[in-house]
Amino acid sequence: MESDAFLTIKYPSEGFFKDRKSRFIGFAFPVKNEDSIKEIIKKIRKDYYDATHRCYAYVIGKSRETYRSSDDGEQANTAGVQILGQINSRQLTNILLVVVRYYGGVKLGIPGLINAFRSAANDTLDKAEIITSYEKKQGVIKFQYPQMNLVMNILKDDSIEIIEQKFELDCIINFEVYSSLSTKIENQLNKTDGVSCKIMNNGIIEKTV
């Protein structure tokens, strides 16, 4: 479903920019939540402990509703906002972009810093593989074996993908469905006699096509 589609990156990527001996190394990561972002930033700080600054920006959510940027001690609006701007220019989400700076001994000034962080971020995204993903939710169906045909008839919908199934006297099916259709499918299954369906609202996952 197009309403569930969003742009993100498939794999981590790395970029670079140099100006007057200052080095700017960019790192882009596909992410799903802020907890994973905290872990990545923590690792970056550890791995690049000798860097002058580790600035970043991220965007999360299909509607790009969660975002943040950090200058990490650089002059205000010269780093984090510039990195975020490059993410926004490509309408990406579920992405963390970090630019690590090693000071080269020559001050770049505000225009120079803006250009450097923007260029490093842009180079990093140029080297990333941008893909279209779809927001899906996970659900579980419980029913008795005699209801099998009724359930499977509903699950023939192209928007549904069966992940795991157990067919005994008490049957269980785990599935994925486009977020925009999840309520409709859940209601349809729950209206079927002897069938119980629950969509896990906190179980949002990404399905890449």
SULVEN-V403716 format. One line per field, one symbol per residue. psi: psi as a letter, one per 20 degrees, with the letter a starting at -180 (. if undefined). burial: b if it has 16 or more other ideal C-beta (glycine too) atoms within 10 Angstrom, else e. A space follows every 10 residues. Layout:
BEGIN
psi=???
burial=???
END
This chain:
BEGIN
psi=phiiqrpaqg rqrprqqpol ippopqpppp rhrhghghgg hggghghlhj qgqnqrqqpq qhjkipqqqp ilirqpjifg hhghhhghhj lqrlqpopop popjippirg hggghghggg gghghhiqop rprpprqqrp pprqhhjghg ghhhiipiip ppgqqoobgo qppprqqpgi jggggghggi ippjpppppo hjlprpop.
burial=eeebebebbe eebebebebe ebbbbbbbbb beeeebbeeb beebeeebee bebbbbbbbb ebebeeeebb bbebeeebbb bbbbbbbeee ebbbbbbbbb beeeeeebee eebbbbbbbb bbbbbeebee eebbbbbbbb bbbeeebeee beebbeeebb eeeeeeeeee bebebbbbbb bbeebbeebe ebeebebebe eeebebeee
END
